[in-house]
Structures are given as structure tokens and as C-alpha cells.
Amino acid sequence: MSKAKKTEFRPDDFVVYPTHGVGRIVSIEEQEIAGLRLEMFVISFEKDKMTLRVPTSRATEIGMRGLSTPDLIDRALETLKGKARVKRAMWSRRAQEYEQKINSGDLMSIAEVVRDLHRNDDQREQSYSERQLYEAALDRLTREVAAVSGMDEAGAQKKVETVLTARAA
């Protein structure tokens, strides 16, 4: 069983870590921690200037996954075209739910957050916390779109914004 997990991800693969988004596996190395020898994925998140070490045996259990398929990217972009579904709950409760969706690492959930929090120029101003959540979700979505589509992040952001503004028209 542990053999299958080891070969699931390889160095230079792009992966999605639930709480940090898209990163690239730099290497697989062994480290001794608390007297145990553990094999670790070394994942680099270049934009955040961060390196993360994840035990290979726990990667899928933690929720680390490969990039989405182009088909799933298209479905996520289609989700953005939908009508925003804003629950009538208090903001603190909704904010908590949005945060959970963003940190789930699930592309469709992240797309729903972007859809629900997107504001057009003619709509009311976003609060600071609303804008923070929106930008975090938008960043995660555009990074994955960029990695799957093989384009730079600016191009991916333009693609996502085009879908969002087309919805308003």
C-alpha cells in the first residue's frame, strides 16, 4: 500500500495542498524526526516563498491531490457564470463557511466562493473581510487554472475575470 502512495506524486509534479493551493514537488527526501525515518515530499509554493514538507505516507490522507483535469476547470468556470447564492445567515457564519470551502482544496467549492463574493462596479462595496476571502479564493482558482492550462497567472486571471464580467452583462 505504501508503495502505491510513493509513486502517486513525483518530483516536478504540480500538486494542490488544501490549505495552500498549487505547489510543485521539488524533491522526495528522507528525514529523521523524533527518531523515525520519514520519507517526505518537499513542496515549493513559489508565489508565497514557502516550502512545505509532507510525509509521503500521509499525503492523500491530508488531502493533497494532483491538478484538476481540464474538464473540471471548464466546469469550475461554468460555475462562475451562475447566479450568486448568498445565504441569509450572519456574515460571521458565512465567512466561516467560505473559509472552509477555500481551505478544502476542492476546485468547485473555491469557484462557488468566487462566484458568491464577486462584486460588479455597480454593486455595493465589499467589506474588508469579504474582499480578503474573495481575493484568497480568486488567487487559488487562478493558480490552478494557470497550472492546468499551461499559461501564466496573469493570463489565467484575465480568463477568470472575463467569465465573471460576462455573467454581469
N, C-alpha and C positions, 0 to 999 in steps of 0.2 A: 504494500500500500504506500509506504513512504517513497518507494522508487517512482511511482506514478506522479506523486506530487513534485518530486525533484525535476522531472522533465517537462512539467507543465509550463514553466516560465524559463526563459533563457536570457543570458546577458544580451543587451541591446534591444530587448523586447520593451514595448511600451505597456505599462500596466496602470490600472486605476486603483488607487488606495482610497477606501471610502471617505476618510476624513481629510485627505489632502489633494485628491484629484489625480490628474495624469502625471506619471513619473516614468523614468526609464531605468531599467535594471542595468546597473553599471557592472556588477560582478556578483559572483556567489563565493562567499568565503567562509572559513571555519573560524569560530571564536570560542574561547573558553570563558564561560560565565558561571559563577558560583560552583566551580569545579566540574561543570558539564561541558562537553564539546558540542557546540551547536552549529549547524550549517545555516548561514544567513544570506538572504537576498540583500544586496546593497542597492537601494533605490535612490536615484537623484531627482530632485524636483528643482530644475534649473531656475525657473522664474522666482521661486521662493528662496533660492540659495540654501537649500536644505538637503540633507542626506538622511535616509531612514534605513535602519537595519531590521529586517523582518525574518524571524525563524522560518525556514522553508517548510517545516512540518506544520506550521500554523497559518500559512499564507491564505489558503482558501477559507479556513475557519474564521479568520479575521474579516474576510470579505474582499480580499484583493482579487481582482479579476483582470482578464485581458481587455483590450479595447472593444468597443461595441462594433457590430457589423455595420456596413454602410446602410443596410436596410433599416436597422434600428435608429440610425442617425436621421434618416428620412422620416421615420415615424415620430421622432422627437421634434423635428422641425414642423411636422404637421400638427403636433400638439400645440405649438406656439400660435398657430393660426386660430385656435379655438377661442371661445369667449372665456374671459377670466371668471373663475369660480371662487368668489370670496365668501367665506363662511361668516355668519353673523356673530361669531364668538368674540370675546375680548381680544384686543391686539396681543397681549402677552401670551395668551394661549395659542393664537395663530402663529405668532413669531416662533414659539417653541416647536410647533409642527413643521414650519418651513425649515427651521434649523435641522430637525431630524431628517427631513427629506433631502436636504443638501448633503448632510453627512452620511446618508445611506449609501452614496456612491451610485445609486440607480439613476441612469440617464433620463428615463421617463419622468421620475419624480422631480429631478432637477429642472427639466423642461416645464413641468407644471408650475413650479415656483417662479420661474422666469415669466411665464405667461400671466400668472396671477398678480405679480408685483409690477409688471411693466406699466409705465405711465406715458401717455402721449402728451404733447406740448399743451394741448387744450384742457387736460385734466388737472385736478388739484395736485399741489406739491406733495412729494413724499416726505415722511418724517425721516430723521437721521437713521434710525434703526431699520426702517423699511428699505431705505436706499442701500444700507450695508448688506442686508440679506439679498437684495436684488443683484447687487454687484458681485457678491460671492457666488450666487447661482449662475449668473451670466458668465463669469470667469470659468467656472467648472465646465459649463456647457461648451463654450467656445474652444477651450483647450482640447476637449475630446473631439469636437468636430474637426479641429485643425489636425490633430494626430491621425484620425481615421482618413480624412480627405487628402492628407499629404500637403496641406497648404500652411502658410504661416498664420499666426494667431490674428493678425490684423485682417487678413482675408476672411478668416472664419467668423470674426466678429462682424464684419460687413455683411456676410451671408445671413447671420442670425438677425441682425438689425433690419435687413431688407424684408425678412419674413415678418418680423414684428410690425414694421411700418405698413406693410401691405395689408395686414389684418385691420389696421385702423381705417384704411381707405375705403 
